[in-house]
Amino acid sequence: MSLNASRTLSIAPMMDWTDRHCRAFHRALTRRALLYTEMVTAPAVLHGDRERLLGFDALEHPVALQLGGSDPAQLAEAAKVGEAFGYDEINLNVGCPSDRVQSGRFGACLMREPELVADCMAAIKGAVSLPASVKCRIGVDDQDPAVSLFATVDACAAVGIEVFVVHARKAWLKGLSPKENRDVPPLDYDLVRRLKRERPHLNISINGGIASMDAAEAHLAEIDGVKLDGVMLGRAA
């Protein structure tokens, strides 16, 4: 089964949740869905206990490594380590709204720096032979999502990135906790569909507020000639 076919249903990277034990459990429920690690920062990969941070069992395939960071050289080296461990994809986190992430200049705050995201993705893509993908929000704070989402996607597409997972909410970096950021900002599924309609050559998965398999199947249905490539489930999984 191809990796793109596995993207039809994927399980979101969730901090303190989608460790190797959780992924093995999820793999018992589905042989096909693409699984993701928790986010691991590039410095942690380079300087930490790699077996503890990155080790996984072959039964977890297909499984993607999600990296956090904003230094292209560090991300490239971390991606190489992930490839050597046997991951099937390298994903960059451009969506996490936590204070720790903001202070480190990665996660959702990168929505303000689409060219830097593109530089990071170009470095990752150049370092490994694996598919490289982006998981992002539609914007942060007072950004216009119709501008910020397309700016991030287009900058990355210009360096050869084809796979995007879009959490269909803004992240409010000031005033909302990470937990509130999962529920409070309104969902804009129509904008994600518009992205697929206007960028049909890209692989677009939708994430956010999808609470059941019935809801996932509804998102995968063709509507007005637009068919999304995948659905990512988070807490529902």
CORZI-V323207 format. One record per pair of residues at least 4 apart in sequence whose ideal C-beta (glycine too) atoms are under 6 Angstrom apart, sorted by the first residue. I is the first residue (numbers start at 0). J is the second residue. D is the distance in Angstrom with one decimal. If there is no record, write none. Layout:
i:I j:J d:D
i:I j:J d:D
This chain:
i:0 j:4 d:5.0
i:2 j:61 d:5.8
i:2 j:87 d:6.0
i:5 j:31 d:5.7
i:5 j:33 d:4.2
i:5 j:61 d:4.8
i:6 j:33 d:5.3
i:6 j:204 d:5.8
i:6 j:229 d:4.0
i:7 j:229 d:5.1
i:8 j:32 d:4.5
i:8 j:230 d:5.9
i:9 j:32 d:5.9
i:9 j:33 d:4.0
i:9 j:231 d:4.7
i:10 j:25 d:5.6
i:10 j:32 d:5.8
i:10 j:34 d:5.2
i:10 j:232 d:5.8
i:10 j:236 d:4.7
i:11 j:231 d:5.1
i:11 j:233 d:3.9
i:12 j:17 d:5.8
i:12 j:35 d:4.0
i:12 j:37 d:5.8
i:12 j:38 d:5.5
i:12 j:65 d:4.2
i:13 j:17 d:4.8
i:14 j:37 d:5.3
i:16 j:21 d:5.9
i:17 j:21 d:5.0
i:17 j:37 d:5.3
i:19 j:55 d:4.9
i:22 j:34 d:4.8
i:22 j:59 d:4.9
i:25 j:34 d:5.9
i:26 j:58 d:5.7
i:26 j:59 d:5.5
i:33 j:61 d:5.1
i:34 j:59 d:6.0
i:34 j:62 d:4.6
i:35 j:63 d:4.9
i:35 j:65 d:5.4
i:36 j:64 d:5.2
i:36 j:65 d:5.5
i:38 j:65 d:4.8
i:38 j:67 d:4.7
i:38 j:92 d:4.8
i:39 j:43 d:5.5
i:39 j:44 d:5.7
i:39 j:52 d:5.4
i:40 j:67 d:4.4
i:40 j:68 d:5.7
i:41 j:66 d:5.5
i:41 j:68 d:3.6
i:41 j:73 d:4.1
i:41 j:74 d:5.0
i:41 j:77 d:4.0
i:42 j:46 d:5.8
i:43 j:47 d:4.3
i:43 j:52 d:6.0
i:44 j:77 d:3.9
i:44 j:80 d:5.3
i:45 j:76 d:5.9
i:45 j:77 d:6.0
i:47 j:52 d:5.4
i:49 j:53 d:5.2
i:50 j:54 d:4.5
i:53 j:84 d:4.9
i:55 j:59 d:4.9
i:61 j:87 d:4.4
i:62 j:87 d:6.0
i:63 j:88 d:3.8
i:63 j:90 d:5.1
i:64 j:81 d:4.1
i:64 j:86 d:4.2
i:64 j:89 d:5.6
i:65 j:90 d:4.5
i:65 j:92 d:5.5
i:66 j:74 d:5.9
i:66 j:77 d:5.5
i:66 j:91 d:5.8
i:67 j:92 d:4.6
i:67 j:105 d:4.9
i:68 j:73 d:5.6
i:68 j:74 d:5.0
i:68 j:105 d:5.1
i:69 j:104 d:4.8
i:69 j:105 d:4.6
i:71 j:118 d:4.9
i:71 j:119 d:5.0
i:71 j:122 d:3.6
i:74 j:119 d:5.2
i:74 j:122 d:5.7
i:74 j:123 d:5.4
i:75 j:122 d:4.1
i:75 j:123 d:5.9
i:75 j:126 d:3.8
i:78 j:89 d:4.6
i:78 j:123 d:4.6
i:78 j:126 d:4.9
i:78 j:127 d:4.8
i:79 j:126 d:5.2
i:81 j:86 d:4.6
i:81 j:89 d:5.5
i:82 j:127 d:4.4
i:82 j:129 d:5.5
i:88 j:129 d:5.7
i:88 j:130 d:4.8
i:88 j:132 d:6.0
i:89 j:123 d:5.5
i:89 j:129 d:5.5
i:89 j:131 d:5.1
i:90 j:132 d:4.7
i:90 j:134 d:5.6
i:91 j:119 d:6.0
i:91 j:133 d:5.4
i:92 j:106 d:5.6
i:93 j:109 d:4.7
i:93 j:116 d:5.8
i:93 j:133 d:5.7
i:93 j:135 d:4.0
i:94 j:107 d:5.2
i:94 j:134 d:5.4
i:94 j:135 d:5.3
i:94 j:136 d:4.7
i:94 j:166 d:5.2
i:95 j:100 d:4.7
i:95 j:106 d:3.6
i:95 j:107 d:5.9
i:96 j:107 d:4.6
i:96 j:170 d:4.0
i:96 j:172 d:5.8
i:96 j:177 d:5.4
i:96 j:180 d:4.4
i:97 j:177 d:4.6
i:100 j:105 d:5.7
i:100 j:106 d:3.3
i:101 j:108 d:5.1
i:101 j:172 d:5.8
i:107 j:136 d:5.3
i:107 j:139 d:5.3
i:107 j:170 d:3.9
i:109 j:116 d:5.2
i:110 j:136 d:5.9
i:110 j:138 d:5.7
i:110 j:139 d:4.8
i:110 j:147 d:5.4
i:110 j:151 d:6.0
i:113 j:150 d:4.4
i:113 j:151 d:4.5
i:113 j:154 d:4.1
i:114 j:154 d:5.7
i:116 j:151 d:5.8
i:117 j:154 d:3.9
i:117 j:155 d:5.2
i:117 j:158 d:5.1
i:120 j:124 d:6.0
i:120 j:131 d:5.9
i:120 j:155 d:4.9
i:120 j:158 d:5.8
i:120 j:160 d:4.9
i:121 j:158 d:4.0
i:123 j:131 d:4.7
i:124 j:131 d:4.7
i:124 j:159 d:5.7
i:132 j:162 d:3.8
i:133 j:155 d:5.5
i:133 j:163 d:5.2
i:134 j:164 d:4.3
i:135 j:151 d:5.6
i:136 j:166 d:5.2
i:136 j:170 d:4.7
i:137 j:144 d:3.9
i:137 j:148 d:4.6
i:137 j:169 d:5.9
i:137 j:187 d:6.0
i:137 j:190 d:5.8
i:138 j:142 d:3.7
i:138 j:144 d:4.1
i:138 j:147 d:3.7
i:138 j:169 d:4.9
i:139 j:170 d:4.9
i:139 j:172 d:5.5
i:140 j:172 d:5.7
i:142 j:147 d:4.1
i:144 j:148 d:5.4
i:144 j:190 d:5.8
i:149 j:153 d:5.6
i:152 j:156 d:6.0
i:152 j:163 d:5.7
i:155 j:160 d:4.0
i:156 j:160 d:5.9
i:161 j:201 d:5.6
i:161 j:202 d:5.6
i:162 j:202 d:4.5
i:163 j:203 d:5.5
i:164 j:204 d:4.5
i:164 j:206 d:5.6
i:164 j:231 d:5.4
i:165 j:191 d:4.9
i:166 j:206 d:4.5
i:166 j:207 d:4.6
i:167 j:186 d:5.0
i:167 j:187 d:5.3
i:167 j:188 d:5.2
i:167 j:191 d:5.0
i:167 j:207 d:4.4
i:168 j:184 d:4.2
i:168 j:186 d:5.6
i:168 j:207 d:5.3
i:169 j:184 d:4.5
i:170 j:180 d:5.2
i:171 j:175 d:4.2
i:171 j:184 d:5.9
i:175 j:179 d:4.1
i:175 j:180 d:5.0
i:175 j:183 d:5.7
i:179 j:183 d:4.6
i:186 j:207 d:5.6
i:186 j:208 d:5.0
i:191 j:205 d:4.9
i:192 j:225 d:5.2
i:194 j:198 d:5.8
i:194 j:203 d:5.9
i:195 j:203 d:4.4
i:195 j:225 d:5.4
i:195 j:227 d:5.6
i:196 j:225 d:4.6
i:202 j:228 d:4.6
i:203 j:227 d:5.7
i:203 j:228 d:5.5
i:204 j:228 d:5.9
i:204 j:229 d:3.5
i:204 j:231 d:5.3
i:205 j:218 d:5.5
i:205 j:227 d:5.5
i:205 j:230 d:5.8
i:206 j:231 d:3.9
i:209 j:214 d:4.9
i:209 j:215 d:5.6
i:209 j:230 d:6.0
i:209 j:232 d:5.9
i:210 j:214 d:5.8
i:210 j:235 d:4.9
i:215 j:230 d:4.3
i:218 j:227 d:6.0
i:218 j:230 d:5.0
i:219 j:230 d:6.0
i:221 j:226 d:4.2
i:232 j:236 d:4.4
